[in-house]
Amino acid sequence: MENKGNNKLHIAMIGQKRVPSREGGVEIVVWELATRLRDRGYEIDCYNRSGYHVSARNYDHIPGKRGVYDEKIRIITVPTLRNGKLNAIIYSVLATIRALFGHYDVIHFHAEGPCLMIWLPRLFGIRVIATIHGLDWQRAKWGNFASRMLKNGEKMAAKHADELIVLSKSMQDYFMEQYGRKTWYIPNGISRPVKREPEIITQKYGLYGEDYFLTLSRIVPEKGLHYLLEAFRNIQTDKKLVIAGGSSNAVEYMDLIKKMALEDKRVILTDFVHGEELEELLSNAYVYCLPSDIEGMSISLLEAMSYGRCCLVSNIPENAEVVAEHAVMFQHGNRDDLQKKIELILNNENLHMEYENQASDYICKKYSWDKMVKETERLYYGENRWDS
């Protein structure tokens, strides 16, 4: 993909916890965008938050240049509070103030919380883009104050962003209805993966392939993992249930999931996974489950389908838009319907194989990281700079 711009911009990314990492969908999107823009000649500064670590990582890849990931990507770590409910707010204030002195052509804000400060660079004449990955203020883990701040961030994005990106058609309708604001629908992308035979997961968890259900997400209430555990408990099967993910400021819910998992010996909690272990889990799952009540656009769902997994998802609009007729859906929040759909898949191997056979081609043709980058790049310059 050739860069059609006459100059290479200097761009700041604000909103992620930490990149490169898989701590959430925002982090995956920011890093996919940053690395592809780097390959097109742009300079990218990623503003990470302190205190978020999946694993220790040294960012000093270039000797003598602290915080430099490579020749074009710089990692800037912003100190903030460990209190998860105030973390995003404090981070957005400090990161935005720091970015005012970075001589950026564009500041790209990600998620509602950081967008609280989007008015400030606009005041200084800096072009600002916002991507709303989901309606974060709806999520159960936030208290009233944090929810109000997130909602205010949404309002700031609607009012002050030069361009506003959303990840689903339903969210596009929401912003038009609530704020009369035009948005750009630019969904996440996916690449066709290489499947791996089970090795690490056999050694660590006793999994051999096609013998487990998998769900991959942060362990927070809106992901609906309690529905899945309740439904799975009542099903007669030797297959296991693997819950791959860690907590995200929802300590009480994490404790609940751990307690429920202990009541069923077939349940495996892995914490966050990445690298070859993640690839093996996605390559060999019998069914991938996404029982969420709230989503933006699930990267893990795109990944599971790209690996050719049969997927079972809640029927919220954000999931239904992604899978169309290429996955099994259940009534969100309905444990009994979820149980029926799990039993339907277990008792109908032809149905299971049908969804497996069509998932990868369907999703990899529908969504593309290169297309996402190209459309985002147009907005950095202004939508009419060139024809797509």
C-alpha positions in Angstrom: 0.0 0.0 0.0 1.6 3.2 -1.1 1.5 6.4 0.9 -0.3 9.0 -1.2 0.5 11.9 1.1 3.2 14.4 0.2 4.6 14.4 3.7 5.0 12.0 6.6 3.2 13.0 9.7 4.2 12.8 13.3 1.4 11.1 15.2 0.6 10.6 18.9 -1.5 7.7 20.1 -3.2 8.3 23.5 -5.7 6.0 25.2 -4.0 2.5 25.4 -2.8 1.0 28.6 0.4 -0.4 27.3 1.7 -1.4 23.9 2.8 -3.8 22.6 0.5 -6.0 24.6 -2.8 -7.9 24.5 -4.3 -6.3 27.6 -7.4 -5.4 25.6 -8.8 -4.7 22.2 -7.6 -1.0 22.3 -4.0 -2.1 22.8 -4.2 -4.5 19.9 -5.7 -1.9 17.6 -3.2 0.8 18.6 -0.2 -1.4 17.9 -1.5 -2.8 14.6 -2.2 0.8 13.5 1.2 2.1 14.8 3.3 -0.6 13.2 1.6 -0.3 9.8 1.9 3.5 9.8 5.6 3.1 10.8 6.0 0.8 7.7 4.5 3.6 5.6 7.1 6.1 6.9 5.3 7.9 9.7 6.7 8.7 13.1 4.5 7.4 16.0 4.6 8.2 19.7 2.6 5.8 21.9 1.6 7.1 25.3 1.5 4.2 27.7 0.2 4.2 31.3 2.4 3.1 34.1 1.4 0.2 36.3 0.0 -2.1 33.5 2.1 -5.1 32.7 1.4 -8.5 31.3 5.1 -9.3 31.3 8.3 -7.3 31.8 9.5 -5.8 28.6 12.5 -3.6 27.8 11.6 -0.8 25.3 15.2 0.4 24.9 15.6 -1.4 21.6 18.0 1.3 20.3 21.1 1.7 22.4 21.3 5.1 24.0 17.7 6.1 23.1 15.5 5.5 26.1 11.9 4.6 25.4 12.5 4.1 21.7 10.9 0.9 20.3 12.5 1.2 16.9 13.5 4.0 14.5 10.0 5.2 14.0 8.0 4.2 17.1 8.7 5.8 20.5 7.1 4.6 23.8 6.3 7.4 26.3 5.2 6.1 29.7 2.9 8.4 31.7 2.7 8.1 35.5 -0.8 7.7 36.9 -2.7 6.3 39.9 -3.1 2.6 40.5 -6.8 3.2 41.2 -8.3 1.7 38.1 -11.4 3.9 38.2 -9.4 7.1 38.1 -6.5 5.8 36.1 -7.8 6.7 32.7 -8.8 10.2 33.7 -5.4 11.1 35.3 -3.6 9.5 32.4 -5.5 11.5 29.8 -4.8 14.8 31.5 -1.0 14.1 31.8 -0.6 12.5 28.4 -2.5 15.3 26.6 -0.5 18.1 28.3 2.7 16.2 27.5 1.6 15.8 23.9 1.1 19.6 23.5 4.8 19.9 23.4 5.5 17.0 21.1 5.1 19.0 17.8 2.6 16.5 16.5 0.7 16.8 13.3 -2.1 14.6 14.6 -3.1 13.3 18.0 -5.2 10.2 17.9 -7.3 9.5 21.0 -8.6 6.0 21.7 -11.6 5.2 23.9 -14.0 7.5 25.8 -12.0 8.2 29.0 -8.9 9.8 27.3 -11.2 11.9 25.1 -12.0 14.0 28.1 -9.0 16.1 27.1 -9.6 16.2 23.4 -10.6 19.9 23.5 -7.2 21.0 24.7 -5.1 20.2 21.6 -7.9 21.5 19.4 -7.5 24.8 21.3 -3.9 24.9 20.2 -4.8 24.1 16.6 -3.6 20.5 16.6 -5.7 18.1 14.4 -7.3 15.4 16.6 -8.9 12.1 15.7 -10.9 10.0 18.1 -11.7 6.3 17.9 -14.6 5.2 20.2 -14.0 1.4 20.7 -17.1 0.9 22.8 -19.5 2.8 25.1 -17.3 2.4 28.1 -19.6 4.2 30.5 -22.1 1.3 30.3 -19.6 -1.2 31.7 -20.5 -2.6 35.1 -17.1 -2.2 36.7 -17.3 1.6 36.8 -18.8 3.6 39.7 -21.1 6.6 39.2 -18.3 9.2 39.1 -16.1 7.2 36.7 -19.1 6.5 34.5 -20.0 10.2 34.4 -16.4 11.0 33.4 -16.5 8.4 30.6 -19.8 9.8 29.4 -18.3 13.3 29.4 -15.4 11.9 27.3 -17.9 10.6 24.8 -19.5 14.1 24.6 -16.1 15.8 24.2 -15.3 13.4 21.3 -18.6 14.1 19.6 -18.2 17.9 20.0 -14.5 18.5 19.5 -12.9 15.7 17.4 -12.0 16.7 13.8 -12.9 13.2 12.8 -14.7 10.5 14.9 -14.2 6.8 14.2 -16.5 4.0 15.4 -16.3 0.3 15.1 -19.9 -0.8 14.4 -22.9 0.4 12.5 -24.9 0.4 15.7 -22.5 2.8 17.3 -22.6 5.0 14.2 -26.4 5.2 14.7 -26.0 6.0 18.4 -23.8 9.0 17.8 -26.1 10.4 15.1 -29.2 9.9 17.4 -27.5 11.2 20.5 -25.4 14.1 19.2 -26.3 14.5 15.5 -22.6 13.7 14.9 -21.3 12.2 11.6 -18.9 9.4 12.3 -16.7 7.1 10.2 -17.3 3.4 10.4 -13.8 1.8 10.3 -13.9 -1.7 11.7 -10.9 -3.5 13.1 -9.0 -5.9 10.9 -7.6 -9.4 10.9 -4.9 -11.4 9.2 -5.1 -15.0 8.2 -3.1 -16.9 10.8 -0.9 -20.0 10.7 -2.4 -22.8 12.8 -0.3 -24.6 15.4 -0.4 -28.1 16.7 -1.1 -28.5 20.4 2.3 -28.7 22.3 2.4 -26.0 25.0 -1.2 -26.4 25.9 -0.8 -30.2 26.1 2.1 -29.8 28.5 0.5 -27.1 30.6 -3.2 -27.9 30.6 -3.6 -31.5 29.2 -5.4 -30.2 26.1 -5.0 -32.2 22.9 -7.2 -30.3 20.4 -11.0 -30.2 19.8 -11.4 -31.2 23.5 -12.3 -27.8 25.0 -14.4 -24.7 24.7 -12.5 -21.4 24.8 -13.3 -17.9 25.8 -10.6 -15.2 25.6 -11.3 -11.9 27.3 -10.7 -9.7 30.3 -12.6 -11.1 33.3 -15.1 -8.3 33.9 -18.9 -8.5 34.4 -19.9 -7.3 30.9 -18.1 -10.2 29.3 -20.8 -12.6 30.7 -18.5 -15.3 31.8 -20.8 -16.1 34.7 -23.5 -17.1 32.2 -21.1 -19.4 30.5 -20.0 -21.1 33.7 -23.6 -21.6 34.8 -24.6 -23.0 31.5 -21.6 -25.3 31.2 -22.1 -26.7 34.7 -25.4 -28.3 33.6 -24.0 -29.9 30.4 -22.9 -33.6 30.3 -19.6 -33.5 28.4 -16.0 -34.5 28.8 -14.8 -31.4 27.0 -13.2 -28.7 29.1 -13.9 -25.0 29.4 -10.8 -22.7 29.1 -11.1 -19.1 30.3 -8.1 -17.3 29.1 -7.8 -13.8 30.5 -7.1 -11.7 33.6 -8.9 -9.2 35.8 -9.2 -5.5 34.9 -10.1 -3.6 38.1 -13.0 -5.9 38.8 -11.7 -7.7 41.8 -15.0 -8.9 43.2 -16.1 -10.3 39.8 -12.7 -12.1 39.4 -13.2 -13.7 42.8 -16.7 -14.8 41.8 -15.3 -16.4 38.6 -12.6 -18.2 40.5 -15.1 -19.5 43.0 -17.4 -20.8 40.2 -14.5 -22.4 38.4 -13.5 -24.3 41.4 -17.0 -25.9 41.5 -16.3 -27.6 38.1 -13.1 -29.6 37.5 -13.5 -29.2 33.8 -12.8 -25.5 34.0 -9.3 -24.1 33.4 -8.3 -20.5 34.2 -5.1 -19.6 32.4 -4.7 -15.8 33.2 -3.5 -13.7 30.2 -2.0 -15.7 27.4 0.0 -14.5 24.4 2.5 -15.7 21.8 2.6 -19.4 20.8 0.4 -20.5 23.7 -2.4 -18.2 22.5 -2.0 -19.4 18.9 -2.3 -23.0 20.0 -5.4 -22.3 22.1 -7.1 -20.6 19.1 -5.9 -23.2 16.6 -7.3 -26.2 18.5 -10.5 -25.1 20.3 -13.7 -27.0 19.6 -15.8 -23.9 20.1 -15.0 -20.3 20.8 -17.5 -18.6 23.1 -18.2 -14.9 23.5 -21.2 -14.5 25.9 -20.8 -10.7 26.4 -23.5 -8.2 27.2 -21.4 -5.3 25.9 -18.8 -5.1 23.2 -17.2 -2.6 20.9 -15.8 -4.8 18.2 -14.2 -8.0 19.7 -10.7 -8.6 18.3 -10.8 -12.1 19.9 -13.9 -13.0 18.0 -12.2 -11.9 14.7 -9.2 -14.0 15.7 -11.2 -17.1 16.6 -13.0 -17.0 13.3 -9.8 -16.4 11.3 -8.5 -19.7 12.9 -11.6 -21.4 11.5 -13.3 -22.0 14.9 -17.0 -22.6 15.3 -18.1 -19.6 17.3 -21.0 -19.2 19.8 -21.8 -15.6 20.6 -24.4 -13.5 22.3 -26.7 -11.8 19.9 -25.9 -8.2 20.8 -25.7 -6.0 17.6 -21.9 -5.6 17.8 -21.4 -9.4 17.7 -24.2 -10.1 15.2 -22.7 -7.5 12.8 -19.4 -9.3 12.8 -20.6 -13.0 12.4 -23.7 -12.5 10.3 -25.0 -16.1 9.7 -21.5 -17.7 10.2 -21.8 -18.4 13.9 -24.3 -19.8 16.4 -26.0 -17.0 18.5 -27.9 -17.1 21.7 -30.1 -14.5 23.5 -27.7 -12.4 25.5 -28.0 -12.7 29.2 -30.1 -15.9 28.9 -28.2 -18.8 30.5 -30.9 -21.3 29.5 -30.6 -20.4 25.8 -26.8 -20.5 26.0 -27.0 -24.0 27.5 -29.3 -25.1 24.7 -27.0 -23.7 22.0 -24.0 -25.5 23.5 -25.9 -28.7 23.5 -27.0 -28.1 19.9 -23.4 -27.9 18.8 -22.3 -30.9 20.9 -25.1 -33.0 19.5 -24.7 -32.0 15.8 -21.2 -32.6 14.4 -22.3 -31.6 10.9 -23.4 -28.2 12.2 -20.1 -27.8 14.0 -18.1 -28.6 10.9 -20.2 -26.3 8.7 -19.3 -23.3 10.9 -15.7 -24.3 11.1 -15.3 -24.7 7.4 -16.8 -21.3 6.5 -15.5 -19.1 9.3 -11.9 -18.3 8.2 -12.6 -17.4 4.6 -15.6 -15.3 5.6 -13.9 -13.2 8.2 -10.6 -12.7 6.4 -12.3 -11.4 3.3 -14.6 -9.1 5.3 -12.0 -7.4 7.6 -8.5 -6.2 6.8 -5.9 -4.3 8.8 -4.5 -2.7 5.7 -7.9 -1.4 4.7 -8.4 0.0 8.3 -5.0 1.8 8.1 -5.7 3.2 4.7 -9.1 4.6 5.8 -7.7 6.0 9.0 -4.8 7.6 7.1 -7.2 9.5 4.9 -8.7 11.1 8.1 -5.3 12.2 9.3 -4.9 14.4 6.3 -8.6 15.2 5.8 -11.1 13.0 4.0 -10.9 14.8 0.7 -7.1 14.8 0.4 -7.3 11.9 -2.1 -9.9 9.4 -3.4 -9.9 6.0 -1.9 
